[in-house]
Amino acid sequence: MENKYPQKPGLDFILKQAFFYWNKTLVFQLMFSIMYFGIMMTVFFFCDAKYGILDGYLETAKYAKEGVQVYTAELQKLLVTENFQNFSLWIMGTNIFLYPLNLGFYQIYRKMDLGEKIELGDLFVGYNGLNFFRYIGYYIFWYFIFAYSIQTIILGVIWVSITMFVAPMMFFMNKSILESLSLNFKALRMYFLEILVCIMVAVFFKYIGFALLFIGGLFTFPFWNAMIYSLYKVIFSEKN
């Protein structure tokens, strides 16, 4: 497939397009969030019942009145326990397993562009066939680097910027991770300002629903996918 970079679109066009995709698929946004948080909360409470993490946090919180240093020391003791490590592995594994749900939105948005009927099954297209393991493998790779880089904030934003098109390129173009990273980096050099602004808008809007009205977050949480697709669509072209 051939990739090229067309004339730069306006930032306002990219943002309007992202909100258009999101607004036209609110039912699917809600379904995504219900499934995502439903599974995450089920695993969370199951693991808490097994490992007693919440009780551990409540016990540790009692040391807060003794000062930051004492509280931090007690918290570190909790974080290195076997129970907490097992709990973290369960939560991380669940998060990784749920990642392919995001790819379903790329299928949905592409169907919208083609005027095709959207179905609930489109949301699960990331779980079809052997490609499921490709997406999971990529997300494990992405997740571990992000977990360390986000501690510095700036490095986390850089990592997100140079990887945000990898998944759609793997999905639409069947590119490898390395090929996708290379093309993503080229796009970032040419569209740095547009990508940076879109990341800030997407992150803000993604969580604003929880801040203003908790249930609203169920609609805004998956918005990130609409922004990625909008950027991907105007930056890359796919030709056989």
N, C-alpha and C positions, 0 to 999 in steps of 0.2 A: 504494500500500500504506500501511497505517496502522501507526504505531509508537507504542508506549506503554511505560511503565515500571511493571511490577507491584510488588507489595509486596516489600521487600528479602528475598532468601533468605539463609539463614545461610551464613557463610564455610565452615563445615565441609561443608555440602552441596555447594558449588561444588567444593571440593577433592576430595571423595569421588567426585563425578561425573566429574571430569577423570581421576582415576586409574582409574575404571571403564572409560572409553572407551579409555584407553591399554592397560590390562591385557587387554582383550578383542580387541585388534588387534595383538598383539605380532609376529605374522608380517609384517604390513604395515609395522610400525615397522622391522623388520629389512630388509625389501626396500627401503624408502625409503633407509635409511642405506647399504646396499650400493651402490645405484645412484648416490646422491649422492656418496659418497666415491670410488667407483670412477671416475666421470666426472671428478671434480675432480683425483684423483691422476693419471689418464691425461693430462689437459691440463697439469698441473703438470710432470710429468717430460718431456713432449714439449717444453714451452716452456723448461725448464731445459736440455735438450739443444741447443736452438736458440740460447738467449741466455746460457747459462752463469751463471745467477744464484747457484746454490749455490757454485760456485767463487769467485764474487765475494764472497759472504758469508764463506767460509772465509779468503779473503785478507784481508778487512777485520778479521776476528776476531783476527788476529795483532797488531793495534795495541792490543788491549785491555790488554796488559801495560804499555803506555806511558801509561796514564791515561784517564780518562773523556773528557776534552776531545779528546784526539787520536783516540780511537776514534769519538766522535760526529762529528768532522769528516770522517773517512774514510768513515763510514757515509753521511753526507749526500752525499758525492761519488758513492757507488754509487747512491743513490736517484734522483739526477737524470740518470743515464745513459740513453741512448735504449733500450738493451737492457732495463733495469729498467722503464721506462715501458711498453714493448711487452708485457713479461711481466705487468705489473699489469693492463693492458687485457684480456689473454686471461683471466686469473683472474676479473676483475670481470665480464666478459661471460659466462663459464661460470656464475658464481654467479647472475647475473640470469636466464639461460636455465633454470636448475634451479628457480627460485622457484615456478612453477606446480605443482610436485610437492606442495607443502604444501596446495594447495587440494583435492587428492584426498582428504585426510583429512576435510574438511568433508562431502564426498559420502559417505564411508564412515560417519561418525558419524550423518549424517542417515538413511541407510539402516538403521542399527542401531535408531534411534528408531522407524522405520516398520515394523520387522520384515522388511525386504527382504533378499534374498541379496546378500552382498558379493562382488565380483569383483576380480581384479587390475587389470582395466581401469579401475576406479573411481579408482585412484591417478593416472591420467593425464588425468582429466577437465579439468584446467586447461589442457590443450593443445588442446582441441577448439574448432574454429571461430575466428571473429574475436575471441571473448572472450580468447583467448590474448594478443593484442596489448594489450588493455585491462589485463590483469594485469601484463604485462611493463612497460607504460608506467607503471603505478602504482609498481611496485617500483623502477624507475629513479629516479623522483621521490623515493620513500622512502629509497632507498639513499644518494643523494648528500647528503641532509640529515642522515641518521644518521651517515655517515662523518665529518662535521664536528662534529656535536653530541656524539657519544660521547667526543670528546677531553676534554670537561669532565665526563663521567660523569653529572652531574645533568641537563644538557640532553638527554643521550641517553636517560635514563630518562623524561623528560617527553615526548620525541618518540615513544617506543615507546608510552607510555600513551595519547596522544591519537590514535594511529593503529592500535591493535591490533584494532579491529573493522572497519576499512575493508574489508579483503579479504573477510571473510564477508558483509558487507552488499552488496558488489559481486556476490558469488557467489549469494547467496540472494535478495536484494531487487532486484538489477540497479540499484543506486544509483550515482550518479556519485561521483567522488572527493570533490568539495566537499560534496555532501549527506552522504556517509558521515562526513567529518571533523566536520561540524556535529553529527550525531547522536552520534558518538563523544565529543565534548567534553561534551555534555549528560549522557551516561552517566557520564563521569569525575567530573563535579561531584556526582552523586548517589551513586556507588559508589566514591568515591576510595579508601577504606581497603581494600575488598575487592579492587579492581584492583591496588593497590600490593602487597598481600600475595601475591596470585596471581602477579604478575610475579616477585617474589623467589623464590617456591617453584619456579616454572617454570624460571627460569634456573639455580637451584641444582641441581634434579633433572636438567635437560637435560645438564649436564656432569659430574655426579657419577659417572656410569657410566665415563667415561674416567679419572677420578681413582682410583677404587677398582679397577677391572678394565677394561682397554682395550676388550675386546670388549663389555662391558656398555654402553658408550657408544653402540653401534649400536642398542640398544633404547631408550635414554633420550633420544638426540639429537632425535627428532621430537616429544617430549612437549609442547613448546610449543603445538602445534596443538590438542591435547586440552584444554589449559587455556583457550585462546582460545575454543574452541567451547563449553565448559562455561559460561564467563562470558556469551558471546553468547546462549546458549539461555535463560538465566534473566533476562537484562536486557531483551532485545528480544523482541517478538512480531511475527509476520508475518501480516497479514490482507489478503485481496484486497478 
